[in-house]
Amino acid sequence: MGDDNKGKKDKELDKKLCKLAKGDFLTDSLKEYKALVGKGKYLCRKCGRVAGRKKNLCKAEAL
């Protein structure tokens, strides 16, 4: 059962931050969300969010 939950979270981490923030990911998985934004290298030109990986933003631009 734990492995199924880990696989689900791994799939969630590949999604865009905009989509994750609209769902329950931010409240249910704050630690994982912090890992996505903690070492920000890219800024989304659409929503202003920052992430460490380009693939987690809609319109990523290097900082």
TISE-931177 format. One line per field, with one value per residue: residue number from 1; y, z, x negated of N, C-alpha, C in turn. Coordinates in nm, 2 decimals, decimal comma. Example, Ala and Ser with C-alpha at 12.3 -4.5 7.8 and 13.67 -1.06 7.14 Angstrom:
TISE-931177
k 1|2 $
n.py -0,57|-0,22 $
n.pz 0,78|0,71 $
n.px -1,32|-1,28 $
ca.py -0,45|-0,11 $
ca.pz 0,78|0,71 $
ca.px -1,23|-1,37 $
c.py -0,33|0,00 $
c.pz 0,78|0,79 $
c.px -1,32|-1,29 $
This chain:
TISE-931177
k 1|2|3|4|5|6|7|8|9|10|11|12|13|14|15|16|17|18|19|20|21|22|23|24|25|26|27|28|29|30|31|32|33|34|35|36|37|38|39|40|41|42|43|44|45|46|47|48|49|50|51|52|53|54|55|56|57|58|59|60|61|62|63 $
n.py -0,12|0,13|0,16|0,21|0,46|0,62|0,60|0,74|1,00|1,05|1,08|1,30|1,49|1,55|1,71|2,03|2,32|2,50|2,33|2,15|2,32|2,39|2,16|1,93|1,89|2,08|2,12|1,85|1,75|1,91|1,90|1,78|1,97|2,19|2,09|2,10|2,38|2,49|2,52|2,71|2,77|2,85|3,06|3,11|3,27|3,31|3,27|3,34|3,17|2,98|2,73|2,45|2,28|2,30|2,17|2,18|2,41|2,63|2,83|2,85|3,03|3,09|3,20 $
n.pz 0,00|0,07|-0,14|-0,36|-0,29|-0,29|-0,56|-0,67|-0,56|-0,69|-0,95|-0,93|-0,87|-1,12|-1,25|-1,34|-1,14|-1,12|-1,16|-0,95|-0,73|-0,75|-0,67|-0,40|-0,33|-0,22|0,04|0,14|0,09|0,18|0,23|0,00|-0,19|-0,11|-0,17|-0,44|-0,50|-0,34|-0,43|-0,63|-0,98|-1,20|-1,33|-1,36|-1,63|-1,65|-1,41|-1,21|-1,02|-0,88|-0,95|-0,92|-1,13|-1,48|-1,61|-1,43|-1,46|-1,64|-1,83|-1,83|-1,74|-1,72|-1,41 $
n.px -0,08|-0,20|-0,38|-0,22|-0,11|-0,35|-0,42|-0,20|-0,25|-0,50|-0,41|-0,26|-0,45|-0,55|-0,38|-0,25|-0,30|-0,08|0,14|0,11|0,14|0,41|0,54|0,55|0,29|0,10|0,19|0,20|-0,05|-0,28|-0,55|-0,66|-0,59|-0,73|-0,98|-0,98|-0,97|-1,17|-1,45|-1,45|-1,49|-1,37|-1,12|-0,77|-0,62|-0,36|-0,21|-0,38|-0,49|-0,77|-1,01|-1,23|-1,26|-1,22|-1,01|-0,80|-0,66|-0,43|-0,50|-0,80|-1,09|-1,43|-1,58 $
ca.py 0,00|0,24|0,18|0,27|0,60|0,68|0,61|0,85|1,13|1,07|1,13|1,44|1,58|1,58|1,80|2,18|2,38|2,56|2,22|2,10|2,42|2,39|2,04|1,92|1,86|2,17|2,09|1,71|1,71|2,03|1,87|1,76|2,09|2,27|2,04|2,15|2,52|2,53|2,56|2,77|2,81|2,89|3,15|3,10|3,40|3,31|3,28|3,39|3,07|2,95|2,59|2,40|2,21|2,37|2,10|2,20|2,54|2,64|2,92|2,87|3,12|3,08|3,32 $
ca.pz 0,00|0,08|-0,27|-0,44|-0,25|-0,34|-0,71|-0,69|-0,53|-0,79|-1,07|-0,89|-0,88|-1,26|-1,29|-1,33|-1,01|-1,13|-1,14|-0,81|-0,63|-0,75|-0,61|-0,26|-0,32|-0,14|0,18|0,17|0,06|0,19|0,23|-0,14|-0,26|-0,07|-0,24|-0,58|-0,51|-0,25|-0,50|-0,76|-1,09|-1,31|-1,29|-1,46|-1,68|-1,65|-1,28|-1,11|-0,93|-0,90|-0,93|-0,95|-1,26|-1,59|-1,64|-1,33|-1,48|-1,77|-1,92|-1,76|-1,79|-1,62|-1,33 $
ca.px 0,00|-0,29|-0,44|-0,12|-0,11|-0,47|-0,40|-0,11|-0,32|-0,60|-0,34|-0,21|-0,57|-0,58|-0,27|-0,27|-0,26|0,05|0,24|0,09|0,19|0,55|0,59|0,52|0,14|0,03|0,22|0,17|-0,19|-0,35|-0,70|-0,70|-0,57|-0,85|-1,10|-0,97|-1,00|-1,28|-1,57|-1,40|-1,58|-1,28|-1,00|-0,66|-0,58|-0,21|-0,15|-0,48|-0,55|-0,91|-1,04|-1,36|-1,26|-1,14|-0,88|-0,69|-0,60|-0,37|-0,58|-0,92|-1,20|-1,54|-1,60 $
c.py 0,13|0,27|0,25|0,42|0,68|0,70|0,73|0,99|1,16|1,13|1,27|1,54|1,62|1,68|1,94|2,23|2,44|2,45|2,17|2,19|2,42|2,27|2,05|1,89|1,95|2,14|1,95|1,68|1,83|2,01|1,85|1,88|2,19|2,22|2,09|2,30|2,57|2,58|2,61|2,82|2,87|2,97|3,12|3,24|3,41|3,34|3,33|3,29|3,04|2,80|2,56|2,33|2,28|2,30|2,12|2,34|2,55|2,72|2,95|2,96|3,11|3,21|3,38 $
c.pz 0,00|-0,06|-0,36|-0,42|-0,30|-0,49|-0,74|-0,67|-0,64|-0,92|-1,05|-0,91|-1,02|-1,32|-1,28|-1,20|-1,01|-1,10|-1,00|-0,71|-0,63|-0,68|-0,46|-0,23|-0,22|0,01|0,23|0,17|0,07|0,18|0,08|-0,22|-0,23|-0,15|-0,39|-0,59|-0,43|-0,32|-0,63|-0,86|-1,20|-1,25|-1,40|-1,50|-1,67|-1,51|-1,17|-1,01|-0,97|-0,87|-0,97|-1,08|-1,36|-1,61|-1,55|-1,35|-1,62|-1,87|-1,85|-1,83|-1,68|-1,54|-1,35 $
c.px -0,09|-0,35|-0,35|-0,11|-0,23|-0,47|-0,31|-0,18|-0,43|-0,53|-0,30|-0,33|-0,60|-0,48|-0,32|-0,23|-0,12|0,16|0,23|0,16|0,35|0,61|0,55|0,37|0,07|0,06|0,19|0,03|-0,28|-0,50|-0,74|-0,68|-0,69|-0,97|-1,10|-1,01|-1,12|-1,41|-1,53|-1,50|-1,50|-1,16|-0,90|-0,62|-0,43|-0,16|-0,25|-0,53|-0,69|-0,93|-1,18|-1,37|-1,17|-1,01|-0,77|-0,62|-0,54|-0,45|-0,71|-1,02|-1,31|-1,55|-1,74 $
